[in-house]
Amino acid sequence: MATKKKTFDAVAASRRWRVQTAKRRAQMTPEERREHLRQTTEAFFAKKPARRAAFAHC
C-alpha cells in the first residue's frame, strides 16, 4: 500500500494556535479573559454536532 505525502501537520498547527492564543490572552485583563471564555463556551455549546445530538436523549 502506497503512503500519501503529508500535506497538513496537525501538531504544528496546534502549536501555532496555542502560541497565538497565549499571546492574545496575555494582553487581556482578567475580566476580558472571563468574558472571552464565556463567549467561546456559549458558541461551542450553541453548535450541536451529530455525535452530541445522538446522545441528547440519554
VOBA-1610 file (N, C-alpha, C; in pm, whole numbers, padded with zeros to 5 digits, always signed):
BEGIN
Met+00084-00117+00000Met+00000+00000+00000Met+00089+00125+00000Ala+00063+00216-00089Ala+00142+00338-00101Ala+00099+00440+00005Thr+00196+00515+00052Thr+00163+00619+00150Thr+00152+00754+00080Lys+00067+00836+00133Lys+00049+00970+00078Lys+00145+01066+00146Lys+00184+01168+00073Lys+00268+01271+00132Lys+00180+01358+00221Lys+00228+01384+00342Lys+00151+01462+00438Lys+00142+01607+00390Thr+00021+01658+00384Thr+00002+01795+00338Thr-00037+01889+00452Phe-00073+01833+00568Phe-00114+01914+00681Phe-00050+01857+00808Asp+00018+01940+00882Asp+00082+01897+01005Asp-00003+01945+01122Ala-00084+01857+01178Ala-00176+01892+01285Ala-00102+01936+01411Val+00009+01875+01442Val+00086+01911+01561Val+00139+02053+01549Ala+00194+02086+01435Ala+00247+02221+01413Ala+00134+02324+01415Ala+00020+02291+01357Ala-00094+02383+01356Ala-00144+02406+01498Ser-00152+02301+01577Ser-00195+02313+01716Ser-00098+02400+01795Arg+00028+02380+01774Arg+00130+02458+01844Arg+00118+02606+01808Arg+00101+02636+01679Arg+00086+02775+01635Arg-00037+02838+01701Trp-00149+02763+01704Trp-00272+02814+01762Trp-00253+02844+01911Arg-00188+02752+01983Arg-00166+02773+02127Arg-00079+02895+02153Val+00025+02915+02074Val+00115+03030+02093Val+00040+03160+02065Gln-00035+03164+01956Gln-00111+03284+01922Gln-00215+03316+02028Thr-00285+03214+02075Thr-00387+03233+02178Thr-00325+03283+02307Ala-00212+03227+02345Ala-00144+03269+02468Ala-00102+03416+02459Lys-00055+03458+02343Lys-00015+03598+02326Lys-00135+03691+02340Arg-00249+03653+02279Arg-00369+03736+02291Arg-00419+03742+02434Arg-00420+03627+02502Arg-00469+03623+02640Arg-00378+03701+02734Ala-00249+03703+02708Ala-00155+03776+02794Ala-00184+03925+02792Gln-00244+03973+02686Gln-00275+04116+02674Gln-00411+04151+02734Met-00488+04051+02776Met-00623+04075+02830Met-00619+04091+02981Thr-00715+04168+03031Thr-00734+04178+03175Thr-00808+04053+03221Pro-00809+04024+03350Pro-00885+03906+03398Pro-01034+03912+03359Glu-01093+04030+03361Glu-01233+04044+03323Glu-01252+04011+03175Glu-01160+04058+03091Glu-01168+04029+02947Glu-01150+03879+02922Arg-01063+03814+02997Arg-01045+03670+02981Arg-01171+03593+03016Arg-01236+03633+03127Arg-01361+03566+03167Arg-01468+03584+03060Glu-01479+03705+03007Glu-01579+03732+02903Glu-01547+03652+02777His-01422+03645+02740His-01381+03568+02622His-01414+03420+02641Leu-01387+03367+02759Leu-01417+03229+02789Leu-01568+03204+02783Arg-01647+03296+02839Arg-01792+03283+02837Arg-01844+03279+02693Gln-01797+03372+02610Gln-01841+03377+02470Gln-01801+03252+02394Thr-01678+03207+02416Thr-01630+03087+02347Thr-01710+02965+02388Thr-01740+02953+02517Thr-01817+02840+02567Thr-01959+02843+02510Glu-02022+02959+02508Glu-02157+02970+02452Glu-02158+02933+02305Ala-02060+02979+02230Ala-02053+02948+02087Ala-02035+02798+02066Phe-01951+02736+02149Phe-01927+02592+02135Phe-02054+02513+02160Phe-02127+02546+02268Phe-02245+02469+02302Phe-02367+02507+02218Ala-02361+02618+02146Ala-02470+02655+02057Ala-02473+02563+01936Lys-02356+02510+01900Lys-02347+02416+01789Lys-02382+02278+01842Lys-02454+02200+01764Lys-02489+02065+01806Lys-02430+01965+01708Pro-02310+01920+01733Pro-02254+01817+01645Pro-02339+01691+01647Ala-02336+01616+01541Ala-02419+01497+01528Ala-02395+01398+01641Arg-02270+01381+01682Arg-02244+01281+01786Arg-02300+01324+01920Arg-02301+01456+01951Arg-02362+01500+02075Arg-02512+01494+02067Ala-02570+01525+01953Ala-02714+01522+01935Ala-02765+01379+01946Ala-02686+01282+01904Ala-02728+01142+01909Ala-02746+01095+02052Phe-02671+01155+02147Phe-02680+01113+02287Phe-02761+01210+02372Ala-02829+01303+02309Ala-02905+01404+02384Ala-03019+01342+02463His-03073+01230+02419His-03185+01167+02487His-03144+01091+02613Cys-03014+01069+02634Cys-02966+00992+02749Cys-02972+01071+02877
//
